[in-house]
Amino acid sequence: ASAFDVEAVEAKWLPVWERLQPFEADDAAVESGAREKRYALTMFPYPSGDLHMGHAEVFALHDVISRYWRLRGYEVLNPMGWDSFGLPAENAAIRNDSHPATYTYGNIETQAASMRRYAVSFDWSRRLHTSDPEYYRWTQWLFLKLREQGLAYRKNSPVNWCPQDQTVLANEQVLADGTCERCGAEVTKRELTQWYFRTTAYAQELYDCLDDLQQTWIGKVVNAQRNWIGRSEGAHVRFAVEGREEPITVYTTRPDTLYGATFMVVAADAPLAAEIVAPERREALEAYVQQVRKASDIDRLATDRAKTGVDLGVTATNPVNGEQLPVWASDYVLADYGTGAIMAVPAHDQRDLDFAREFDLPVRQVVDTGEGDPAETGVATSGDGTYVNSPLLEGVADKATGIRTVVERLEADGTGEGTVNFRLRDWLLSRQRYWGAPIPIIHCPEHGEVPVPEDQLPVVLPELRGADLKPKGTSPLGAATEWVEVACPTCGGPARRDTDTMDTFVDSSWYFLRYLSPHDQTQAFSSEAAAAWGPIDLYVGGDEHAVLHLLYARFFTKALRDAGLLTWDEPFSAYLSQGKVINDGRKMSKSLGNGVDLGEQLDAYGVDAVRLTLVFASPPEDDIDWARMSPAGSQRFLQRAWRLADDVTSEPDVDPADGDVALRRATHRTVRDAEELVESYRFNVVVARVMELVNATRKAIDSGCGPADPAVREAVEAVAVLLSMVAPYTAEEMWERLGHQPTVARAPWPVVEESLLVQESVTAVVQVKGKVKARLEVSPEIGDADLEAAAMADPAVQRALEGQTVRKVVVRAPKLVNIVV
Ligand code: ANZ
């Protein structure tokens, strides 16, 4: 056979698959219970440019499992679409004086063509784009639904502001170093009225469900979410303030250190500071607040930063001992965490100690940990120890008892109570940008916020382009006067549309539901279809969405469940995060000039070789260094596999039962291993096992049982089916040469004959004078005489017998040979 022409094979099969549509999921089969479902999902891309190596990797990995499920007889839903709103399209439109839709839909077509060539088993009948009015109509509808439930609301507060993109950002979009995750600019704060989703209403549930997800979510995602939600147990403690009815409530995780509180600190930029400040200190506070506004939260919380602050000139009363504590304002206490006020215990909290030393405030040790008095060492201690200077805790030596004792006392006195606190904040969803779903609210001077009536959805974006879209700090939609000025749906009087658009993460928080019926004009999704198909059995994607997208989608799921629209609690039963494709040991990037163009790789080696290389490279979660890969080697392997199909000479319906047993064993063992390996995501090992089977089959053809043996056909058919999960073109070509109708994607999975899995060899132990001298791999059917001969021939045994006389040999085939000298 001649070498296989990659280009011709791709050109041949694409139209066949197009005609057969083997990947369209059958709703009826699943809704009626006729077939068991599998919902396989991979993250849909942003339409920026063409697909890159990262997409190639994730799609190749994802396709192994979805093709596997289909071969195993499940009804598989594997949809694809585009997350097509967002800044890149808008920025391109400003640069090119065009409309964001031009860039967006152009790139979508490019990517769609690449995905088809790449032969991922997507159900294209369910394709969606989040920027289509038929999609965002329902994003808007869901926003209103959540608002009805009290889960979407507007408030005025200091928000993260990106001066470069001229828009607000969610906390999740500000990186740990205080920069914008998109453009890298230093994020600042602005006081603005914005829309929020009440994610905090689900903080506890979002946190608790992670325990179960821990079992099936592969990667660092579960921990990242735990940290982001940041659950901590502590207490609220109330400190009375002279001349004020309301006490100052603090949140503390260490109520047991209450006797060590020597001052209090409130967030400088919270209303409380301005409310309680003594008149003579007001000016100093205001000057300080100006300075604070410029710093990021990260800076503010950093332990190694010099402490700054202002004495507010008032005191508060410690509820356990009546002590008067001076109240300060500082930026190291955050306005939007806990209650925005703390009791400072400098002996046992380093930030408080640094502050105390800066401003010469007292330090009182209350837990003796044996590490010395923090007042002298300058190092706060936070471990367990014996309580000192704490009348209520005399004799107590552990934190848990200390905390419980103080909380009980506070609760009895009515001055505090135990509580749970979360770091998670509500999700700020308004964006002052154009290319997003308009927020479907009309502001009426008379009726306030009025939802756009359902029958007027979608609120379609007004036509703006080029320079109209330039960021200016307020939404570009504000410039579309005719669009903005509308009649109030309630009274008909003059009113204005909300001009902000939604964060694009709103679009992607529910897309997996829209895939169930993307063209349904009557509802966002069908609850029956969701009950039948959901939740998603495996979600494959990157770690970069660990806290953003996955958390938001989980929140939406819980909110929609509580709205009676979903029956399940979590959207993604299992999650697999793939590693990155790097090059030359480094991240691929334009500035390093080490990018690898996917299209060029596909042209050079063909789709199958690139896919196989990516799957074979490493376990899915590891990074792949493309510079160290050999797509040419993959191509040679595929040629070898394909040539097998050409060599088979038996008929398709031949009975393998009397075929060569050794080859049959290898085939059935490989299939069984592949089942276990795919299900545990060890896709690279599957490829290795198929390679072994290809080699064994080649040997059988050339120097064993020969090409006409039915075991050869059985082996090659198994190779074709197994390979179809990774190299669909090659597998299809093999399948055809073996005399089958397309498509191999719908072939039956080989049935494993258990009797062929019995061990092919056992280990026999050879002892000389009672000591083990050798272990031999022998057939379980070996006879005593053969086993004895094999033992005597073993070099280690011969050495042990040198100069000795063998007196007796006891043989227990196939396990033991005992030689007595
Ligand atoms: C007294 C105390 C004594 C504290 C001690 C700690 C150690 P997590 O675990 O992160 O929830 N805190 C409370 N609200 C704050 C705010 N808005 N800004 C900055 N710090 C704040 O941390 C809770 C602890 O962080 C609280 O417990 C409080 O300090 C501080 F030996 O109270 B602690």
Residues whose N, C-alpha, C, O or C-beta is under 5 A from the ligand:
A	BS01	ANZ	S232 Y251 T252 T253 R254 T257 Y332 V333 L334 Y337 G338 G340 A341 I342 M343 V345 H348 D349
